[in-house]
Amino acid sequence: MRKNILTLLRCFLFALIIAAIGSKTYAQTPATYSSADIYLQLQKLNVLGSVLYIAAHPDDENTRLLAYLAKEKQYRTGYLSLTRGDGGQNLIGDEQGIELGLIRTQELLAARRIDGAEQFFSRAFDFGFCKTAKEAMDTWGHDKILSDVVWVIRKFQPDVIITRFPGDERAGHGHHQASNLLAVEAFAAAADPNKFPEQLQYVQPWQAKRILWNTFNFGTTNTTDSTQFKMDVGVYNNLLGKSYGEIASESRSQHKSQGFGVPRQRGQAMEFFKPLAGAPIQNNLMNDITTTWQRVAGGDDIQTQINQIIAGYSFEHPENSVAPLTALYKTLVNGTAGYWQQQKAEEVKKLIIACSGIFAEATANAEYAVMGDSIKVQLFINKRNNVPVTLTAIKLNDFDSSIQLALETNKNNSFNKTIATTNQATQPYWLAKPIEKGSYDVENQELIGKTESDAAYNAIFTFSLNGTLLPLKVPVKYKYTDPVKGELYEPVVNIAPVIVSAMPAVMLTNILPGTAATANPMMQVKYKANINAADVKLSIHINQGTTIVYTKDTTVNFETGKTFTNSIAVKKIFKHSLSQQLTVDVTTTIKGVSTVYSSFLRTIQYDHIPHINYTYRDNVKVINDTIKTTGKKIGYITGAGDKVPQALTQMGYIVTLLNEAAITPDNLKQFDAVIAGIRAYNTQDWLTGKYDILMAYIKAGGNYIVQYNTNNFISNVSDKIGPYPFTISRTRVTDENATVQIQIPKHSVLHYPNTIGDKDFTGWMQERSIYHAEKIDSRYETPFVMNDANEPASNGSLIIGKYGKGNFVYTGLVFFRELPAGVPGAYKLMANLIALPKTK
């Protein structure tokens, strides 16, 4: 029974801050729950229905539908993203590949904390845009990813499965198309005990009632029609104070790396569905599915208990519901151990903690814990209302104590413990082994589908309420106060006593003409001590493949946080007959015990997600190809973020980053070329206002090179870029091995100062070119033609236009991927673009 609206308004912001009942992912601050939130969760206890949404990437999901299903219909709602979004572009930084996947994983978890759905992943690696489902499944491994989808279905047990995309070309992306085909196949396979029988020691076969396609109207593609089942998901929820369009906008705006910030939407929002398999749908998503307690044996009595709790709920005094909730908890845990009984028992436990006003946290004195050392942890509890609660036990790693502490109302209780750290470095579980061709190598069945690794350390508080013992697992976090942002929490990370790095990522050893820097390139080997130790015997080894090409023995004194740097002339140690990769390991001997260290700790920090840490073996790729350059000074206009400036520096250029104020006629005169970073015209609104200055720079003899920009629903180029007309299309060549046809064999871009041939297009990564030019004015030259198989040829990957004494270039060639990856041909081609000759 709902209380009157005045009581509800008085109590809406009655917050109970309970870290323990938040999502299983790390949040930067503990969750806050109002009396209205608790009331909604009480209502959800009576709903025994579940929906699984399936698509390919973070940001593919329909957040409005997820929010509606999770919060309005109160179904257990999940989203299975086949990939972590590793192959996309990045609008907030220069991270690519695995690192972008780590960022997008956390953005997706932030979205789920808002819309209320749960999150799952398969082992598929996002290898970038592809055009067919066959390519996607061949690259991922069809059976491997099908197994993952079946596993999630069997474990989650959805009544209804919904796909975001169709299984044909209307999906617009091979990954999208594959997500539909795999979902439909898994719909049947999950119910077949002969499919993936190795899973059955953990789960049982499961047959969902139906699988639907959530049709859409995106841009020029409208797949909805009046005959399809539809429902309005834009409704307003009084208890939440928001419509689901508003909640969805907040959720979707968490995908900041993709530039997906959207305005809050209000009003009717119809979603359409087309049946794909299973029972037909009539007037309800859950047609012929029992979503009440009548679906389980003995459920009528449970439903009666829940109804009584809801009827007696007080918004002003939620603690009054603790006694009946503990009785309900006993009923659930002592009865039949079915899927829904277990699920609802966990929900009830969280509600008991919330209604009791218990705040419990475990915080460490440092963000990083050194393996084999110790860390100090504060265990903190505060019972914020008058419910009788006794703390009976605390367990924290090897510390396990039985106590009987009756918690006083609003009194802080803290216990300080020092615990031994473990000997395993923190690492996302899917990165524990090297990635396979198109998927992550995860063998532990119970890890598959998980969003992230478990916390490095956990505290378990056991509370007694009304004779019922409730264990509460709380991850140990590092808590600190930022003078601007306030109180923040970050995950505690286990790190090695010594961290090893090698720089730069790519070394060019044969740049002509050479400079002082390029003639004798130096490799930087750094090792950072995370412990204190005197008289450490230390050996540095640089390996080229399996061959040690450099050794240095020394004795040092370690101080925590101190970094040691060694510079090595690469030309003196590099063996041309061996691998191009140089790796480093450091052996320390302390008190007679020798240990080898070879891992680098990478930390990624953005305000909207928790800190991300992972380890890998650092390496340097050595390119000994002759790369000729002309000119010295480059001006670089930063776009969405890339590592091209570092590559240019390796080539011997002096690179100056240009902001709005720096683009003046006088300042540009010093540069041999000006280069616009990826998506510069999408991200720098002021850039179109510099058009006349940039054209004057070209006319006077400068070369202006513009890397790819986009024209799509996320961002577009609103004004002209070059001296002559062209438009930016969505054409791309996704086959990194696609043949590049030379259209103008004598063009200077193919000959000066480097000769460009077929071999310079070998070894490219992920793709050739994206967002080609089209409707190209005849005054532009188009040296290259390329295409993916069975598609028309495109001449828009590189266009060059002479203007006055200089040259304008627009290119979709993915220099931002190939240069950091150390592709020699990409370096030569970039040098030639910079060197395009002036017209006298």
C-alpha positions in Angstrom: 0.0 0.0 0.0 1.4 3.4 -0.9 1.5 6.2 1.7 0.0 9.5 0.9 1.9 11.8 -1.4 2.9 14.2 1.4 4.5 11.5 3.4 6.3 10.3 0.3 7.6 13.7 -0.5 8.8 14.3 3.0 10.7 11.0 2.9 11.9 10.8 -0.6 15.4 12.0 0.3 15.6 10.1 3.5 19.0 8.5 2.5 20.5 5.4 3.9 24.0 5.1 2.7 24.9 1.5 2.5 27.9 0.6 0.5 27.2 -3.1 0.7 24.0 -3.1 -1.3 25.4 -1.4 -4.3 26.4 -3.1 -7.5 29.1 -5.7 -7.4 31.4 -3.3 -9.4 33.7 -0.7 -7.9 32.0 2.7 -7.4 34.0 5.8 -6.7 31.6 6.6 -3.8 29.2 4.3 -1.9 25.6 4.1 -3.2 22.9 6.1 -1.5 19.4 4.7 -0.9 16.3 6.6 -0.1 13.1 5.2 1.5 11.6 5.3 -2.0 14.4 3.2 -3.3 13.8 0.6 -0.6 10.1 0.6 -1.3 10.8 -0.1 -5.0 13.0 -3.0 -4.0 10.3 -4.4 -1.7 7.9 -4.4 -4.7 10.5 -6.2 -6.8 10.5 -9.1 -4.3 7.1 -10.1 -5.8 8.4 -10.1 -9.4 9.9 -13.4 -10.7 10.7 -12.6 -14.3 13.9 -12.0 -16.2 15.0 -10.5 -19.5 18.4 -10.7 -21.2 19.4 -8.2 -23.8 22.1 -9.1 -26.3 24.3 -7.0 -28.6 27.9 -6.6 -29.6 29.5 -3.6 -27.9 29.3 -1.2 -25.0 26.9 1.5 -26.0 24.9 -0.8 -28.3 22.3 -1.5 -25.6 18.9 0.3 -25.5 19.3 2.0 -22.1 15.8 3.3 -22.1 14.4 -0.2 -22.5 16.8 -1.6 -19.9 15.8 1.0 -17.4 12.1 0.4 -18.0 12.4 -3.4 -17.6 14.6 -3.2 -14.5 12.9 -0.3 -12.6 9.3 -0.1 -13.9 8.5 -3.8 -14.6 11.1 -4.8 -12.0 12.3 -7.8 -13.9 15.8 -9.1 -13.3 17.4 -7.5 -16.4 20.8 -8.1 -17.9 22.8 -7.0 -20.8 25.3 -9.3 -22.6 27.8 -7.3 -24.6 29.8 -9.8 -26.7 32.9 -7.5 -26.7 34.4 -4.8 -24.4 34.6 -2.3 -27.3 38.4 -2.6 -27.7 38.3 -1.7 -31.4 36.5 1.5 -31.3 37.8 5.1 -31.4 38.4 7.2 -28.3 37.2 10.8 -27.9 38.7 11.4 -24.4 42.3 10.2 -24.8 44.8 8.3 -26.8 44.1 4.8 -25.4 43.4 2.1 -28.0 42.8 -1.6 -28.2 42.9 -3.4 -24.9 43.2 -0.1 -22.9 40.1 1.3 -24.6 38.3 -2.0 -23.8 39.2 -1.5 -20.1 37.8 2.1 -20.2 34.6 1.1 -22.0 34.1 -1.8 -19.6 34.0 0.6 -16.7 31.8 3.1 -18.6 29.3 0.2 -19.2 29.3 -0.6 -15.5 28.7 3.0 -14.6 25.7 2.9 -17.0 24.3 -0.2 -15.4 24.5 1.4 -11.9 22.1 4.1 -13.2 19.7 2.0 -15.3 19.5 -1.0 -12.9 20.5 -3.8 -15.3 23.2 -6.3 -14.7 26.2 -6.7 -17.1 27.9 -9.6 -18.8 30.6 -10.1 -21.4 31.8 -12.9 -23.7 35.4 -13.5 -24.5 35.1 -11.9 -28.0 37.7 -9.2 -28.8 36.5 -6.1 -30.6 38.9 -6.2 -33.6 37.3 -3.1 -35.2 34.6 -2.6 -37.8 33.8 -5.5 -40.0 31.2 -5.9 -42.7 29.9 -9.5 -42.3 28.9 -11.8 -39.5 31.0 -14.5 -41.1 34.2 -12.4 -40.7 33.2 -11.7 -37.1 32.5 -15.3 -36.1 35.5 -16.6 -38.0 37.8 -14.2 -36.2 36.3 -14.8 -32.8 35.8 -18.5 -33.1 32.1 -19.3 -33.6 31.9 -22.2 -31.1 33.9 -20.4 -28.5 31.6 -17.3 -28.4 28.4 -19.4 -28.9 29.5 -21.3 -25.8 29.8 -18.0 -23.9 26.3 -16.9 -24.9 24.9 -20.3 -23.9 26.7 -20.1 -20.6 25.2 -16.7 -19.7 21.7 -17.8 -20.7 22.0 -21.0 -18.6 23.3 -19.0 -15.6 21.0 -16.0 -15.9 17.9 -18.1 -16.9 16.1 -15.3 -18.8 12.4 -15.8 -19.6 12.8 -13.5 -22.6 15.8 -12.8 -24.7 16.0 -9.6 -26.8 18.5 -8.7 -29.5 19.4 -5.1 -30.4 20.2 -5.9 -34.1 18.8 -8.1 -36.9 20.8 -11.0 -38.4 21.3 -9.3 -41.8 23.0 -6.3 -43.4 20.6 -3.9 -41.8 22.6 -4.4 -38.6 25.2 -2.1 -40.2 28.2 -4.0 -38.7 29.4 -7.6 -38.8 29.6 -7.7 -35.0 26.0 -6.5 -34.7 24.8 -9.0 -37.2 26.7 -11.8 -35.4 25.3 -10.9 -32.0 21.8 -11.6 -33.4 22.8 -14.9 -35.1 24.6 -16.1 -32.0 21.7 -15.2 -29.7 19.2 -17.1 -31.9 21.5 -20.1 -32.0 22.1 -20.0 -28.3 18.4 -19.7 -27.6 18.0 -23.3 -28.7 21.5 -24.6 -27.7 21.1 -23.5 -24.1 18.2 -25.9 -23.7 20.1 -28.8 -25.3 22.1 -30.9 -22.8 24.3 -32.2 -25.6 25.6 -28.7 -26.4 28.5 -27.7 -24.2 28.0 -30.4 -21.7 31.1 -29.3 -19.8 29.0 -26.4 -18.4 26.5 -28.7 -16.7 28.6 -29.3 -13.6 27.8 -25.6 -12.8 24.5 -24.9 -14.5 21.5 -26.7 -16.0 20.0 -26.4 -19.5 17.6 -23.5 -19.9 14.9 -22.8 -22.4 13.8 -19.2 -22.6 10.2 -18.7 -23.6 10.9 -16.4 -26.6 13.5 -14.4 -28.3 12.6 -11.0 -29.8 14.4 -8.4 -32.0 14.0 -4.9 -30.6 13.5 -3.2 -34.0 14.7 0.4 -34.5 14.4 3.6 -36.4 18.0 4.9 -36.8 18.7 7.6 -39.3 17.6 6.4 -42.7 16.9 2.8 -41.5 13.5 2.1 -40.1 12.8 -1.5 -39.2 9.7 -0.9 -37.2 6.1 -1.3 -38.4 2.6 -1.1 -37.1 2.1 -4.9 -36.9 4.9 -5.4 -34.4 4.4 -5.7 -30.7 5.1 -2.3 -29.0 5.1 -0.7 -25.6 5.6 2.7 -24.2 8.8 2.9 -22.1 8.9 6.6 -21.7 6.6 6.6 -18.7 7.3 8.6 -15.5 8.0 6.9 -12.2 6.8 9.0 -9.2 9.0 7.2 -6.7 12.1 7.8 -8.8 11.1 11.3 -9.7 12.2 10.7 -13.3 10.9 9.2 -16.6 12.8 6.3 -18.1 13.9 8.6 -20.9 15.6 10.7 -18.4 17.2 7.7 -16.6 18.3 6.3 -20.0 20.0 9.6 -21.0 22.0 9.6 -17.8 23.0 6.0 -18.3 23.9 6.5 -22.0 25.9 9.6 -21.2 28.4 7.4 -19.2 29.8 6.3 -22.6 32.1 9.3 -22.6 34.9 7.8 -24.6 32.5 7.4 -27.5 31.0 10.9 -27.2 27.6 9.6 -26.3 26.4 12.3 -24.0 22.7 12.9 -24.8 20.0 15.2 -23.4 17.4 14.0 -21.0 14.3 12.8 -22.9 10.7 13.1 -21.7 7.4 12.0 -23.1 6.1 8.9 -24.9 8.8 6.5 -26.2 7.5 3.4 -28.1 9.7 0.4 -28.5 8.9 -2.3 -31.1 9.6 -6.0 -31.1 9.7 -8.7 -33.8 9.6 -12.4 -32.7 12.6 -14.5 -33.8 11.8 -17.8 -32.2 9.9 -19.4 -29.3 6.4 -18.8 -28.2 4.5 -16.0 -30.0 3.9 -12.7 -28.3 0.5 -11.1 -28.0 -0.1 -8.2 -25.7 2.6 -8.6 -23.1 6.4 -9.2 -23.1 5.7 -12.0 -20.6 2.8 -13.7 -22.3 2.3 -17.2 -20.9 5.1 -16.7 -18.3 4.3 -16.7 -14.6 6.1 -13.9 -13.0 4.7 -14.2 -9.5 5.5 -16.5 -6.6 3.1 -19.0 -8.1 5.9 -20.2 -10.4 7.7 -21.9 -7.4 6.5 -24.5 -5.0 5.3 -23.0 -1.7 5.3 -19.5 -3.3 1.9 -18.5 -2.1 3.0 -18.3 1.5 6.1 -16.3 0.5 4.0 -13.8 -1.5 1.7 -13.4 1.5 4.7 -12.5 3.7 6.0 -10.0 1.1 2.6 -8.4 0.7 2.3 -7.8 4.4 5.8 -6.2 4.5 4.9 -3.9 1.7 1.6 -3.0 3.3 3.3 -2.2 6.6 6.2 -0.3 5.2 6.9 3.2 6.6 8.8 5.7 4.5 9.7 7.6 7.7 10.8 4.5 9.6 12.0 1.8 7.2 13.7 0.1 10.2 10.2 -1.2 11.2 10.4 -3.6 8.3 13.6 -5.3 9.6 11.8 -7.9 11.7 9.4 -9.2 9.0 12.2 -9.1 6.5 14.4 -11.3 8.6 11.5 -13.7 9.0 11.2 -13.7 5.2 14.9 -14.3 4.8 14.7 -17.4 7.0 11.8 -18.7 5.0 13.8 -18.3 1.8 17.1 -19.8 2.9 15.5 -22.7 4.8 13.1 -23.7 2.0 13.6 -25.2 -1.4 16.9 -24.0 -2.8 15.6 -23.0 -6.2 16.8 -20.3 -8.6 14.3 -17.7 -7.5 14.5 -18.5 -3.8 18.3 -17.9 -3.9 17.9 -14.7 -6.0 15.3 -13.2 -3.7 17.1 -14.2 -0.6 20.1 -12.1 -1.7 17.7 -9.2 -2.4 16.1 -9.6 1.0 19.5 -9.6 2.7 20.4 -6.3 1.0 17.1 -4.8 2.1 17.6 -5.8 5.7 21.0 -4.1 5.7 19.4 -1.0 4.1 16.5 -0.8 6.5 18.8 -1.3 9.4 20.8 1.7 8.5 24.1 -0.2 8.6 27.1 1.4 7.0 30.1 -0.9 6.7 33.3 -0.3 4.9 36.9 -1.6 4.8 39.5 1.0 3.7 43.2 0.6 3.1 45.8 3.2 3.9 47.2 3.0 0.3 45.9 2.4 -3.2 48.8 0.0 -4.0 49.6 -3.0 -1.9 53.0 -4.6 -2.5 53.1 -8.4 -3.0 54.7 -10.2 -0.1 54.4 -7.1 2.2 51.5 -5.9 4.4 48.8 -3.3 4.2 46.8 -1.5 6.9 43.0 -1.7 6.8 40.4 0.1 8.8 37.2 -1.7 9.4 34.3 0.7 10.0 30.7 0.2 11.0 27.9 2.6 12.0 24.3 1.5 12.7 22.3 4.6 11.9 19.0 3.8 13.5 17.5 2.0 16.5 17.3 -1.6 15.2 19.0 -4.0 17.6 22.1 -5.3 15.7 25.0 -7.3 17.0 28.3 -7.6 15.2 29.3 -11.2 15.7 32.4 -11.7 13.5 34.9 -10.0 11.2 37.0 -11.9 8.6 39.7 -10.2 6.6 42.1 -12.6 4.8 44.0 -14.4 7.6 42.3 -12.3 10.3 39.2 -14.1 11.6 37.7 -12.9 14.8 34.5 -13.8 16.7 33.1 -10.9 18.7 29.8 -9.9 20.3 29.5 -6.2 19.9 26.0 -4.7 20.3 26.0 -1.7 18.0 24.8 1.5 19.5 22.8 3.9 17.3 24.9 6.3 15.2 28.1 5.4 17.0 31.2 4.9 14.9 33.0 1.6 15.5 36.4 1.0 13.9 39.0 -1.7 14.0 42.5 -1.3 12.6 44.2 -4.4 11.2 47.5 -5.0 9.4 47.2 -8.0 7.0 49.8 -9.8 4.9 49.4 -9.1 1.2 49.0 -11.9 -1.3 51.6 -12.9 -3.9 49.5 -12.4 -7.0 49.4 -9.1 -8.9 46.1 -7.5 -9.6 45.1 -8.1 -13.2 41.9 -8.1 -15.2 41.1 -11.8 -15.5 40.8 -11.7 -19.3 44.3 -10.3 -19.6 46.0 -13.0 -17.5 47.0 -14.7 -20.7 48.0 -13.3 -24.1 45.0 -12.6 -26.4 44.3 -15.3 -29.0 43.5 -14.4 -32.6 40.1 -12.8 -32.0 39.2 -13.6 -28.4 40.5 -13.5 -24.9 42.0 -16.7 -23.5 40.0 -17.5 -20.4 39.8 -21.2 -19.4 38.1 -20.9 -16.0 34.4 -21.5 -16.8 33.2 -19.6 -13.8 35.0 -16.4 -14.9 33.4 -16.3 -18.3 30.7 -13.6 -18.5 32.0 -11.7 -15.4 32.5 -8.0 -15.8 35.7 -7.7 -13.9 38.0 -9.5 -11.5 37.1 -9.8 -7.8 38.6 -7.3 -5.4 42.1 -8.0 -4.3 40.9 -8.1 -0.6 37.5 -8.5 1.0 36.2 -8.1 4.5 33.3 -10.1 5.7 31.2 -8.6 8.5 28.6 -10.9 10.1 25.6 -9.3 11.8 22.9 -10.8 14.0 19.4 -9.3 13.6 16.4 -11.0 15.3 18.5 -14.2 15.7 19.4 -14.2 12.0 23.1 -14.2 10.9 23.8 -12.0 7.9 27.3 -12.2 6.4 28.2 -9.0 4.5 31.1 -9.1 2.0 32.7 -5.7 1.5 35.7 -5.1 -0.9 38.6 -3.3 0.6 39.1 0.1 -1.1 41.4 3.0 -0.8 39.6 6.1 0.5 41.0 9.6 0.2 39.8 13.2 0.0 40.5 15.3 -3.0 40.3 19.0 -2.2 38.1 19.7 -5.3 36.2 16.4 -5.7 35.7 15.5 -2.1 35.7 11.9 -0.7 36.7 9.3 -3.3 37.2 5.5 -3.3 39.4 3.5 -5.6 40.1 -0.2 -5.8 43.2 -1.6 -3.9 45.7 -2.9 -6.4 48.3 -5.6 -5.7 51.6 -4.7 -7.4 55.1 -6.3 -7.7 58.0 -5.1 -5.5 59.7 -3.9 -8.7 58.0 -2.5 -11.8 59.9 -2.6 -15.1 59.4 -0.4 -18.2 61.1 0.1 -21.6 60.7 3.2 -23.7 59.9 4.3 -26.4 57.4 1.9 -27.8 58.9 2.2 -31.3 62.5 3.1 -32.2 63.6 4.2 -35.6 67.3 3.4 -36.1 67.8 4.5 -39.7 66.4 8.0 -40.2 68.0 10.1 -43.0 69.2 12.7 -42.7 70.1 12.0 -39.1 70.1 14.4 -36.2 71.9 14.1 -32.9 68.8 12.4 -31.5 68.1 10.0 -34.4 71.7 9.1 -35.2 72.2 7.3 -31.9 68.7 6.4 -30.6 68.6 5.6 -26.9 66.4 3.0 -25.2 65.3 3.9 -21.7 65.1 1.0 -19.3 63.4 2.1 -16.0 62.7 0.1 -12.9 60.8 1.4 -9.9 61.2 0.1 -6.4 58.1 -0.4 -4.3 60.0 -1.6 -1.3 62.9 -0.5 0.9 66.0 -2.7 0.7 69.8 -2.0 1.0 72.6 -3.5 -1.1 70.3 -5.1 -3.7 72.2 -7.0 -6.3 70.5 -6.3 -9.6 70.9 -7.6 -13.2 69.3 -5.9 -16.2 68.8 -8.1 -19.2 67.6 -6.9 -22.6 66.2 -9.7 -24.7 65.8 -9.9 -28.5 63.4 -12.8 -28.8 65.0 -15.5 -26.7 68.5 -14.1 -27.1 70.0 -11.9 -24.4 71.7 -9.0 -26.2 72.6 -6.8 -23.2 73.4 -7.4 -19.5 74.3 -5.0 -16.8 75.0 -6.0 -13.2 74.9 -3.4 -10.4 74.2 -2.9 -6.7 71.6 -0.4 -5.6 69.7 0.7 -2.5 65.9 0.5 -2.9 63.7 3.2 -1.5 59.9 3.0 -2.0 58.9 5.1 -5.0 62.4 5.6 -6.3 62.8 5.1 -10.1 66.2 4.1 -11.7 66.9 4.9 -15.3 69.4 3.3 -17.7 70.0 4.5 -21.2 71.2 2.0 -23.8 72.3 2.8 -27.4 70.1 0.5 -29.4 72.4 0.3 -32.4 75.1 -1.3 -30.3 73.0 -4.2 -29.1 70.3 -4.8 -31.8 70.8 -7.9 -34.0 69.2 -7.5 -37.4 68.8 -11.3 -37.8 66.6 -11.6 -34.8 63.1 -10.4 -33.7 62.3 -6.7 -33.9 61.0 -6.8 -30.3 63.3 -5.9 -27.4 62.1 -6.9 -23.9 63.5 -6.3 -20.5 63.7 -8.2 -17.2 65.4 -7.3 -14.0 66.7 -9.8 -11.5 67.1 -8.7 -7.9 68.9 -10.6 -5.1 67.9 -9.6 -1.6 69.3 -11.5 1.3 70.2 -14.4 -0.9 66.8 -14.7 -2.6 66.7 -14.0 -6.3 63.5 -12.8 -8.1 62.9 -11.9 -11.8 60.7 -9.0 -12.6 59.5 -8.1 -16.1 56.1 -6.5 -15.8 55.1 -2.9 -16.2 52.1 -1.4 -14.3 49.9 0.8 -16.5 47.4 3.1 -14.7 44.6 4.8 -16.6 42.7 7.7 -14.8 39.6 9.5 -15.7 37.2 11.3 -13.4 34.0 9.4 -14.5 35.4 5.9 -13.8 37.5 4.2 -11.1 41.3 4.0 -11.7 42.2 1.2 -14.0 45.4 -0.8 -13.5 46.8 -3.7 -15.4 50.2 -5.2 -16.1 52.0 -6.3 -19.2 55.5 -7.0 -20.4 56.7 -3.8 -21.9 58.7 -3.9 -25.2 60.3 -1.8 -27.7 59.8 -2.4 -31.4 62.9 -1.5 -33.5 62.5 -0.4 -37.1 65.7 -0.5 -39.0 64.2 0.4 -42.4 65.6 3.5 -44.0 63.2 6.3 -43.5 64.0 9.6 -45.2 62.6 12.9 -44.0 62.6 16.5 -45.2 61.6 19.5 -43.1 62.1 19.9 -39.4 59.2 21.6 -37.7 55.6 20.3 -37.4 52.6 22.0 -35.9 50.1 19.5 -34.5 46.4 20.3 -33.8 45.2 17.9 -31.2 41.9 16.1 -32.0 40.2 13.3 -30.1 43.5 12.0 -28.9 46.2 9.9 -30.7 49.9 9.1 -30.4 51.0 10.5 -33.8 53.0 13.4 -32.3 55.2 10.9 -30.4 55.8 9.0 -33.7 56.7 12.3 -35.5 59.2 13.0 -32.7 60.8 9.6 -33.3 61.2 10.6 -36.9 63.3 13.5 -35.9 60.7 16.3 -36.3 60.3 19.1 -33.8 56.6 18.9 -32.9 54.6 21.8 -31.4 51.1 21.2 -30.2 48.8 24.0 -31.5 45.8 25.4 -29.6 43.3 28.0 -30.9 45.5 30.9 -29.9 48.6 29.4 -31.7 47.0 29.4 -35.1 47.9 32.8 -36.4 49.4 33.7 -39.8 52.8 34.7 -38.2 53.0 31.6 -36.0 52.3 29.1 -38.8 55.1 30.5 -40.9 57.6 28.5 -38.9 56.2 25.1 -39.7 57.0 22.9 -42.7 53.7 21.1 -42.2 50.6 21.4 -40.0 48.8 18.2 -39.1 45.3 17.9 -37.7 44.8 15.0 -35.3 42.0 12.5 -35.7 38.5 14.0 -35.4 40.0 17.5 -34.9 37.1 19.1 -36.7 34.6 17.0 -34.7 36.1 18.0 -31.3 37.6 21.5 -31.8 34.7 23.8 -32.5 37.0 26.7 -33.1 38.9 25.0 -35.9 36.4 25.9 -38.7 36.9 29.6 -37.7 40.6 29.2 -38.6 39.8 28.2 -42.2 41.1 31.4 -43.8 44.3 31.3 -41.8 45.0 27.7 -42.7 44.2 28.2 -46.4 46.6 31.2 -46.4 49.2 29.0 -44.8 48.8 26.5 -47.6 48.8 29.2 -50.3 52.1 30.5 -49.0 53.7 27.1 -49.4 52.7 25.1 -46.3 51.4 21.5 -46.3 48.2 21.0 -44.2 47.4 17.3 -43.5 44.0 16.5 -42.0 43.5 13.0 -40.6 40.0 11.4 -40.5 36.9 13.1 -39.3 33.4 11.7 -39.1 30.0 12.6 -40.4 27.5 10.6 -38.4 24.8 10.9 -35.7 27.5 11.5 -33.0 29.4 14.3 -34.6 29.9 15.8 -38.0 32.0 18.4 -39.9 29.8 21.5 -40.2 32.0 23.5 -42.5 34.5 23.1 -45.3 38.0 21.8 -44.5 40.0 22.0 -47.7 40.4 24.6 -50.5 38.1 22.6 -52.8 34.9 20.8 -52.1 34.6 17.2 -50.9 32.4 15.4 -48.3 33.3 12.8 -45.7 31.6 9.5 -46.1 31.3 6.4 -43.9 33.2 4.3 -46.4 36.0 2.3 -44.9 38.3 -0.5 -45.8 38.4 -2.9 -42.8 40.6 -5.6 -44.3 44.1 -4.5 -43.2 45.5 -6.6 -46.0 43.3 -5.2 -48.8 45.2 -4.5 -52.0 46.2 -0.9 -52.5 46.0 0.0 -56.2 48.3 2.8 -57.3 46.4 5.3 -59.5 49.1 7.9 -60.1 52.4 5.9 -60.3 54.5 9.0 -60.8 53.0 11.1 -58.0 55.6 12.5 -55.6 53.8 11.0 -52.6 55.0 7.6 -53.9 58.6 8.7 -54.5 59.8 11.5 -52.4 61.7 11.2 -50.2 60.8 7.5 -49.8 59.8 5.1 -52.6 56.5 3.5 -51.7 55.7 0.0 -52.9 53.5 -3.0 -52.1 55.7 -4.0 -49.2 54.9 -0.7 -47.4 51.3 -1.9 -47.1 52.2 -5.1 -45.4 51.9 -5.6 -41.6 49.1 -3.0 -41.2 46.8 -3.5 -38.2 43.0 -3.8 -37.9 42.1 -1.8 -41.0 43.4 0.3 -43.9 41.3 3.4 -43.9 38.2 4.9 -42.5 35.8 7.8 -43.3 36.9 8.3 -46.9 36.4 11.4 -48.9 33.7 11.4 -51.6 32.2 13.8 -54.0 35.7 14.9 -54.6 36.4 18.0 -56.6 38.5 17.3 -59.8 41.3 19.6 -58.5 42.2 16.9 -56.0 44.5 14.0 -56.9 43.6 10.5 -55.6 46.8 8.3 -55.7 45.2 5.2 -54.1 42.2 3.0 -54.8 41.2 0.3 -52.4 38.2 -1.7 -51.3 37.1 -4.6 -49.2 36.1 -7.8 -51.0 32.9 -7.6 -53.0 32.6 -3.9 -52.5 33.1 -1.1 -55.0 36.5 0.5 -55.2 37.0 3.8 -53.4 39.6 6.5 -54.2 38.9 8.6 -51.1 41.4 7.2 -48.7 43.9 9.9 -49.6 43.2 13.1 -51.5 45.8 15.7 -52.3 45.1 19.2 -53.6 47.7 21.8 -54.7 46.7 25.2 -53.6 48.9 28.2 -54.2 52.4 27.1 -53.4 51.4 24.4 -50.9 49.3 21.3 -50.5 46.2 20.2 -48.7 45.7 16.5 -47.7 42.7 14.7 -46.3 43.3 11.1 -45.4 41.3 8.3 -43.8 44.4 6.0 -43.7 44.7 4.9 -40.1 48.1 6.5 -39.2 46.8 6.8 -35.6 46.9 2.9 -35.4 49.9 2.1 -37.6 52.5 4.6 -36.4 52.2 3.5 -32.7 52.2 -0.1 -33.8 55.5 0.4 -35.6 54.5 -0.2 -39.2 57.5 0.9 -41.4 55.4 1.7 -44.5 53.2 4.1 -42.5 56.2 6.1 -41.3 57.5 6.4 -44.9 54.1 7.5 -46.3 53.7 10.1 -43.5 57.2 11.4 -44.3 56.2 11.7 -47.9 53.0 13.6 -47.1 55.0 16.1 -45.0 57.5 16.5 -47.8 54.9 17.2 -50.6 56.7 19.7 -52.9 55.9 23.3 -53.0 54.8 24.9 -56.3 57.2 27.5 -57.4 
